[in-house]
Amino acid sequence: MSIVDLINKGVELMFLGMGTVFIFLAILVVVVSQMSKLAKALEKNQPQPTTAKPATVVATNNDHIAAIAAAVHQYRAKHQ
């Protein structure tokens, strides 16, 4: 094979590879855009979530508060 034949073969393989990648990416764009439209259509059919009510504060007794304060104090004393 001459150098011209090798260059022609290389150019042919280059265009074949680039064409394959281009076609794959074009198909990927079409599929993703169609999936986006489908997701939007399905989202419209879903019931809207209700907003959660704020949690009520649980009454704590002084023993719990003292235990938590002691634990925080002990942690800070060890990690200074």
C-alpha positions as CSV (number, residue, x, y, z in Angstrom):
1,M,0.0,0.0,0.0
2,S,1.2,3.4,-0.8
3,I,1.2,6.4,1.5
4,V,-1.8,7.9,-0.3
5,D,-3.8,4.8,0.2
6,L,-3.0,4.8,3.9
7,I,-4.0,8.4,4.3
8,N,-7.2,7.8,2.4
9,K,-8.0,4.8,4.6
10,G,-7.3,6.9,7.7
11,V,-9.5,9.8,6.6
12,E,-12.3,7.2,5.8
13,L,-12.0,5.7,9.3
14,M,-12.0,9.2,10.8
15,F,-15.2,10.2,9.1
16,L,-16.8,6.9,10.0
17,G,-15.9,7.3,13.6
18,M,-17.0,10.9,13.8
19,G,-20.2,10.1,12.0
20,T,-21.0,7.4,14.4
21,V,-20.4,9.7,17.4
22,F,-22.5,12.4,15.8
23,I,-25.4,10.1,15.1
24,F,-25.2,8.7,18.7
25,L,-25.2,12.2,20.2
26,A,-28.1,13.3,18.0
27,I,-30.2,10.3,19.1
28,L,-29.3,11.0,22.7
29,V,-30.5,14.6,22.4
30,V,-33.8,13.5,20.9
31,V,-34.3,10.8,23.6
32,V,-33.5,13.1,26.5
33,S,-35.8,15.8,25.2
34,Q,-38.6,13.3,24.7
35,M,-38.1,12.0,28.3
36,S,-38.2,15.5,29.6
37,K,-41.6,16.1,27.9
38,L,-42.9,12.8,29.3
39,A,-41.7,13.7,32.8
40,K,-43.4,17.1,32.6
41,A,-46.6,15.4,31.4
42,L,-46.5,12.8,34.2
43,E,-45.8,15.5,36.8
44,K,-48.9,17.4,35.9
45,N,-51.0,14.2,36.7
46,Q,-49.5,13.7,40.1
47,P,-51.3,15.1,43.1
48,Q,-49.6,18.1,44.7
49,P,-48.0,17.3,48.0
50,T,-49.5,19.0,51.0
51,T,-47.3,21.2,53.1
52,A,-46.3,19.7,56.4
53,K,-47.3,21.4,59.6
54,P,-44.5,22.6,61.8
55,A,-43.6,20.1,64.5
56,T,-44.8,20.9,67.9
57,V,-42.3,21.5,70.7
58,V,-42.2,18.6,73.1
59,A,-42.1,19.7,76.7
60,T,-38.9,18.6,78.4
61,N,-38.2,18.5,82.1
62,N,-35.2,20.0,83.8
63,D,-33.5,16.7,84.2
64,H,-33.2,16.3,80.4
65,I,-31.9,19.8,80.0
66,A,-29.3,19.3,82.8
67,A,-28.1,16.0,81.2
68,I,-27.7,17.6,77.8
69,A,-25.9,20.6,79.3
70,A,-23.5,18.3,81.2
71,A,-22.8,16.3,78.1
72,V,-22.0,19.4,76.0
73,H,-19.8,20.7,78.7
74,Q,-17.9,17.4,79.0
75,Y,-17.5,17.2,75.2
76,R,-16.1,20.8,75.0
77,A,-13.7,20.1,77.9
78,K,-12.2,17.1,76.1
79,H,-11.9,18.6,72.7
80,Q,-10.2,21.9,73.4
